[in-house]
Amino acid sequence: MPGYVLQKNLCFFFFLPQFKATQTYILFNLLNKGRNIIPDTIIFILVSDALLLRIDPNRQQHFEYHTVSFHCEGGDGSSQLRRVRSSEEINPECQNKRTSTGFVCTISNIYIADSGEYWCKTKGGQISNSVNITVTAGSVILDSPALPVSEGDALTLSCKDKTTTPHLSAVFYRDDVKKESSSTGELIINSANKSHEGLYKCIIPGAGESPESLLAVRGKSLHYLISK
């Protein structure tokens, strides 16, 4: 299989221009069963029109009736937001807008029924990463990243109530085990690693308890972007 090879810091990256530039290539233990590869490192080889989904605000949990925007970026320009409802893949009802980088789908009043997995898909069948969201009618949410974080990243999990009162005391749990009490309503992780993975939730005394959300941590990664 022809391609270009770049050697950098004793790691090898394969550039495969003959592939249709709509995919993300993930190569594990490349060359000699991992020799010259940093342990626990994932090598990403990205093409310039890879299809990506991100959401705004960037969190998994949302209060009912709030606004959430889904951004489909990259691809061939034909992307649409997709989800499954009643075992059927559908386009969610939202305000659609084409942008210079792709497509934005905004749900102005999100409902509990809008909870679930979302992804972007082009007419040619290209599919993005997926994002799971939880919409709650409760009084408390956990503000945690919508996408996996990388090992070594710093992040802050915040416990928020619907009144938007800042810095309320909160108790954080991971996998139903109490992890930390915080007078500021924040759980700070200075350097994420696999030991931080799990289902997190928080409780604000007198206000309520949030749903659970999964915190996922990726291995160390090296990214190279290939322009078409």
C-alpha positions as CSV (number, residue, x, y, z in Angstrom):
1,M,0.0,0.0,0.0
2,P,1.8,3.2,-1.2
3,G,2.1,6.2,1.1
4,Y,4.4,8.7,2.6
5,V,6.2,8.0,5.8
6,L,7.3,10.7,8.3
7,Q,9.7,9.9,11.1
8,K,9.5,12.2,14.1
9,N,10.7,11.5,17.7
10,L,11.1,7.8,16.9
11,C,7.5,7.5,15.9
12,F,6.3,6.7,12.5
13,F,3.2,8.2,10.8
14,F,1.8,6.9,7.5
15,F,0.2,9.4,5.2
16,L,-2.2,7.6,2.8
17,P,-3.3,10.0,0.1
18,Q,-4.9,7.3,-2.0
19,F,-7.6,6.8,0.5
20,K,-10.7,8.9,0.2
21,A,-10.0,11.9,2.5
22,T,-13.0,11.4,4.7
23,Q,-11.7,9.1,7.4
24,T,-9.7,9.2,10.6
25,Y,-6.9,6.5,10.7
26,I,-6.0,5.2,14.0
27,L,-2.9,3.0,14.0
28,F,-1.8,1.0,17.0
29,N,1.6,-0.5,17.7
30,L,2.9,0.6,14.3
31,L,6.1,-1.1,13.0
32,N,7.7,-4.0,14.7
33,K,4.8,-4.5,17.1
34,G,5.2,-1.2,18.8
35,R,8.9,-0.7,18.8
36,N,9.7,3.0,18.6
37,I,6.2,3.9,19.7
38,I,5.6,5.7,23.0
39,P,3.7,3.3,25.4
40,D,0.0,3.9,25.6
41,T,0.1,6.3,22.7
42,I,-2.5,6.4,20.0
43,I,-1.4,7.8,16.7
44,F,-4.1,9.7,14.8
45,I,-3.7,10.4,11.1
46,L,-6.3,12.9,10.2
47,V,-7.3,14.2,6.8
48,S,-8.3,17.8,6.3
49,D,-12.0,17.1,5.7
50,A,-12.6,14.7,8.6
51,L,-16.1,15.0,9.9
52,L,-16.4,16.1,13.5
53,L,-19.2,16.8,15.9
54,R,-19.0,19.2,18.8
55,I,-21.7,20.8,20.9
56,D,-22.3,24.2,22.6
57,P,-22.4,24.4,25.6
58,N,-19.7,21.7,25.7
59,R,-21.2,19.4,28.3
60,Q,-23.1,16.2,28.6
61,Q,-26.0,17.4,30.8
62,H,-28.5,20.1,30.0
63,F,-31.5,21.6,31.7
64,E,-34.8,21.1,30.0
65,Y,-35.9,24.1,27.9
66,H,-32.3,25.4,27.5
67,T,-30.6,25.9,24.1
68,V,-28.1,23.4,22.7
69,S,-26.2,23.8,19.4
70,F,-24.7,20.8,17.5
71,H,-21.8,21.7,15.1
72,C,-21.0,19.3,12.3
73,E,-17.6,20.5,11.0
74,G,-15.7,19.2,8.0
75,G,-16.8,16.6,5.5
76,D,-18.0,17.3,2.0
77,G,-20.6,20.0,3.0
78,S,-23.6,17.7,2.9
79,S,-23.6,16.7,6.6
80,Q,-26.8,16.5,8.7
81,L,-27.3,15.8,12.4
82,R,-28.6,12.4,13.1
83,R,-30.0,10.5,16.1
84,V,-32.1,7.4,16.9
85,R,-35.6,7.6,18.1
86,S,-37.9,4.6,18.5
87,S,-35.2,2.4,16.8
88,E,-35.3,4.7,13.7
89,E,-32.4,6.9,12.6
90,I,-33.8,10.4,12.1
91,N,-32.9,14.1,11.6
92,P,-33.7,16.0,14.8
93,E,-36.0,19.0,14.6
94,C,-33.8,22.0,14.9
95,Q,-32.9,25.4,13.4
96,N,-30.4,24.6,10.6
97,K,-27.7,26.9,9.4
98,R,-24.8,26.3,7.0
99,T,-21.5,27.8,8.0
100,S,-18.0,28.2,6.5
101,T,-16.9,25.1,8.4
102,G,-20.0,23.0,8.0
103,F,-23.4,22.9,9.6
104,V,-25.1,24.0,12.8
105,C,-28.3,22.5,14.2
106,T,-29.7,24.5,17.2
107,I,-32.5,23.2,19.5
108,S,-33.8,26.3,21.3
109,N,-36.0,24.4,23.8
110,I,-34.5,21.0,24.5
111,Y,-36.7,18.4,26.1
112,I,-36.1,15.2,28.1
113,A,-37.0,13.3,25.0
114,D,-34.1,14.8,23.2
115,S,-31.6,12.9,25.5
116,G,-29.5,10.3,23.6
117,E,-26.7,9.9,21.1
118,Y,-26.1,12.3,18.3
119,W,-23.7,12.2,15.3
120,C,-23.2,13.8,11.9
121,K,-23.6,12.0,8.6
122,T,-23.0,13.1,5.0
123,K,-25.0,12.0,2.0
124,G,-22.1,9.8,1.0
125,G,-22.2,7.9,4.3
126,Q,-19.4,9.6,6.2
127,I,-20.0,9.5,9.9
128,S,-18.5,11.7,12.7
129,N,-17.8,11.0,16.3
130,S,-20.9,10.7,18.5
131,V,-22.0,12.7,21.5
132,N,-24.3,11.5,24.2
133,I,-26.4,14.1,26.1
134,T,-28.8,13.9,29.1
135,V,-31.6,16.5,29.4
136,T,-33.1,16.8,32.9
137,A,-36.1,18.5,34.4
138,G,-34.3,18.4,37.7
139,S,-32.6,21.3,39.5
140,V,-29.0,20.2,39.3
141,I,-26.6,19.2,36.5
142,L,-23.0,18.1,36.4
143,D,-21.0,20.2,33.9
144,S,-18.6,17.7,32.4
145,P,-17.0,17.5,28.9
146,A,-19.1,16.2,26.1
147,L,-16.2,14.4,24.5
148,P,-13.4,12.2,26.0
149,V,-10.4,14.1,27.4
150,S,-6.8,13.2,26.8
151,E,-4.4,11.9,29.4
152,G,-2.6,14.8,31.0
153,D,-5.4,17.3,30.3
154,A,-6.5,19.5,33.2
155,L,-10.3,19.8,33.6
156,T,-12.9,21.0,36.1
157,L,-16.2,19.3,36.8
158,S,-18.8,21.8,38.0
159,C,-22.1,21.2,39.9
160,K,-24.7,23.7,38.8
161,D,-28.2,24.4,39.9
162,K,-31.0,25.8,37.7
163,T,-30.9,29.2,39.4
164,T,-27.3,29.7,38.2
165,T,-26.3,30.7,41.7
166,P,-22.4,30.5,41.6
167,H,-20.1,28.6,43.9
168,L,-22.6,26.5,45.8
169,S,-21.2,23.8,48.0
170,A,-21.4,20.3,46.4
171,V,-20.5,16.7,46.9
172,F,-19.1,14.7,44.0
173,Y,-19.4,11.0,43.5
174,R,-17.7,8.6,41.1
175,D,-19.4,5.2,40.5
176,D,-21.6,5.9,43.5
177,V,-18.7,6.3,45.8
178,K,-18.2,9.7,47.5
179,K,-15.1,11.3,45.9
180,E,-14.9,14.9,47.3
181,S,-16.8,17.7,49.0
182,S,-16.3,21.1,47.5
183,S,-17.1,24.5,49.0
184,T,-16.9,26.0,45.5
185,G,-19.0,23.4,43.6
186,E,-16.1,22.3,41.5
187,L,-14.0,19.1,41.3
188,I,-10.6,20.0,39.8
189,I,-8.5,17.3,38.1
190,N,-5.0,18.7,37.4
191,S,-3.8,15.9,35.1
192,A,-6.4,13.4,33.8
193,N,-5.5,9.7,33.6
194,K,-7.3,6.4,33.2
195,S,-7.9,6.2,37.0
196,H,-10.2,9.2,36.7
197,E,-12.6,7.4,34.4
198,G,-16.1,6.5,35.7
199,L,-19.7,7.7,36.1
200,Y,-19.8,11.0,37.9
201,K,-22.6,12.8,39.6
202,C,-23.0,15.6,42.2
203,I,-25.3,16.7,44.9
204,I,-26.0,20.3,46.0
205,P,-27.5,20.1,49.6
206,G,-30.9,21.5,49.6
207,A,-31.1,21.8,45.8
208,G,-30.9,18.2,44.4
209,E,-28.8,15.6,42.7
210,S,-27.5,15.6,39.1
211,P,-27.8,12.7,36.7
212,E,-24.7,10.6,36.1
213,S,-22.3,11.2,33.2
214,L,-19.4,9.2,31.9
215,L,-15.9,10.7,32.1
216,A,-13.7,9.0,29.5
217,V,-9.9,9.5,29.2
218,R,-8.0,8.7,26.0
219,G,-4.4,7.6,25.9
220,K,-1.7,10.0,25.0
221,S,-2.1,11.0,21.4
222,L,-0.2,12.6,18.6
223,H,-2.1,14.3,15.8
224,Y,-1.0,15.1,12.3
225,L,-3.4,16.9,9.8
226,I,-3.1,16.0,6.2
227,S,-4.3,18.6,3.7
228,K,-5.9,17.5,0.5
